Amino acid sequence: MDDRRKNAYRTLLYRAMLDMRSLRWMPLGLLLRINPVAWRRDLIRIRRAGEIAEWLHNLAAFAARDFQSFDEDRFWQQFDDIEREHPEFLTTSYRAVFDKAVLGEGGLPYL
C-alpha cells in the first residue's frame, strides 16, 4: 500500500473520531429524557457511533503497525455491510472522505 492510501485511512479514522466525539455534548436534560422523539434520535446516534467504532477499531491497530497485513477488501466489505444493515446511520460520507484523501484533497482538519 502506498503512502497516499495509508494517509487516507488515517484521515478517515480521524474524521470518524471527530464524529463520535460529538456524543460528548449530547444534552441530558429532563425534557429530553421524557421525549420519545429525542430518545430515538439519540439512540440512533449512539448506535451509529458504536457501529463505527466496531468497524474502525482494527483500522487503528493496523495504522499503528503501518498497515502490515491490512486487508482493504475486507475493510470495505465491512463498511458495505454497515450501510446495508443500517442505512439510517448515513455512513456514506466516510467513503467520500477516504476517496478525497487518496486524491490529495481534504486532509486532516484542526491540526
N, C-alpha and C positions, 0 to 999 in steps of 0.2 A: 504494500500500500504506500502511495506517495505521501509526501508531507502535506500537500493541499487537502487530501481526503482526511488525513489524521486531524488536521486543524479544523476541518468542517465538523467532524464528530465531536471535537472538544467544544466547538461553538454551539452545537446542538445541545450538548449536556449542560452548558452554562445557561442557555436560554430556558431549558426546562426547569432548572433550579430557580431561576427568577420567577417563572410562572407558579411554581409550588410555594415559593416564599410568600406570595400574596395571601396565603391562608393565615399568616401571622396576624394580619389586620382584619380578619373576619369579625364582624360585630357579634357580640354575645348578649345583647340586651334582652330584657324580659319580653318585650313585644315580639321580637324575632323568635324567641323560644316557643311562643304560642301560635305563631303564624305558620300554617301548613305549607303555604307557598314558599316562604323563606326557608323552611326546613328542607323542602325538596331541592330548591336551588343550592343550598349549602351542602346537602348530601351529595349531589352530583359533583360539586367542586371537590369535595373531599375524596370521593371515589375516583375521580379523574386523576387527582394528584397521586393516589395510591397506585393506580394502574401505570401511570407514567414512571413512578419510582420503581415499580416492579420491572418494567421494560428496560429502564436505563441503568439499574444498579450494576449489571455486568459490564456495561459500556464504561462506567467509571473505573472498574477494575482493569479492563483491557487498556484504557487510556493511560493508567498508571504504569503499565508494562509496555508502553509504546505499541500497543495493538498486536502484540505477538499472539498468533493463533486465533485472531479475531475472525469470525465468520460473518461477513457482511450480508450474505443472502439470508442467513438465519435471523439476523438482527432485523432486517426489513420485513421478513415474513412475520415476525412477532408484532411489528408495527401494523402490518396489514390486518392481522388478527384482531388487534385492539380496535382499529377503525371499523371492521365488520361487526364485531360484537357490541361495540359501544359508540354508535355514530353520534350520540348526544354529547360525547366528550370533545368533539371538534378538534381532533389532533392533527388534521391535515397540514396545519402551519409548520409542524416540525419537519416535514419532508421539504417544504419550501425553504426553511432556514438552512437545512443541510445543502440543498441544491445551490442556493445563492452563495454559501460559503465555499463550496467547491469551485465556483466560478470566480471567486475572489471578491464577491460583493458582500455587503453586510459586515460581518465580523463581530467582534466582542464589544458590546456597548458598556459604558460605565467603567472602563478601565483606564 
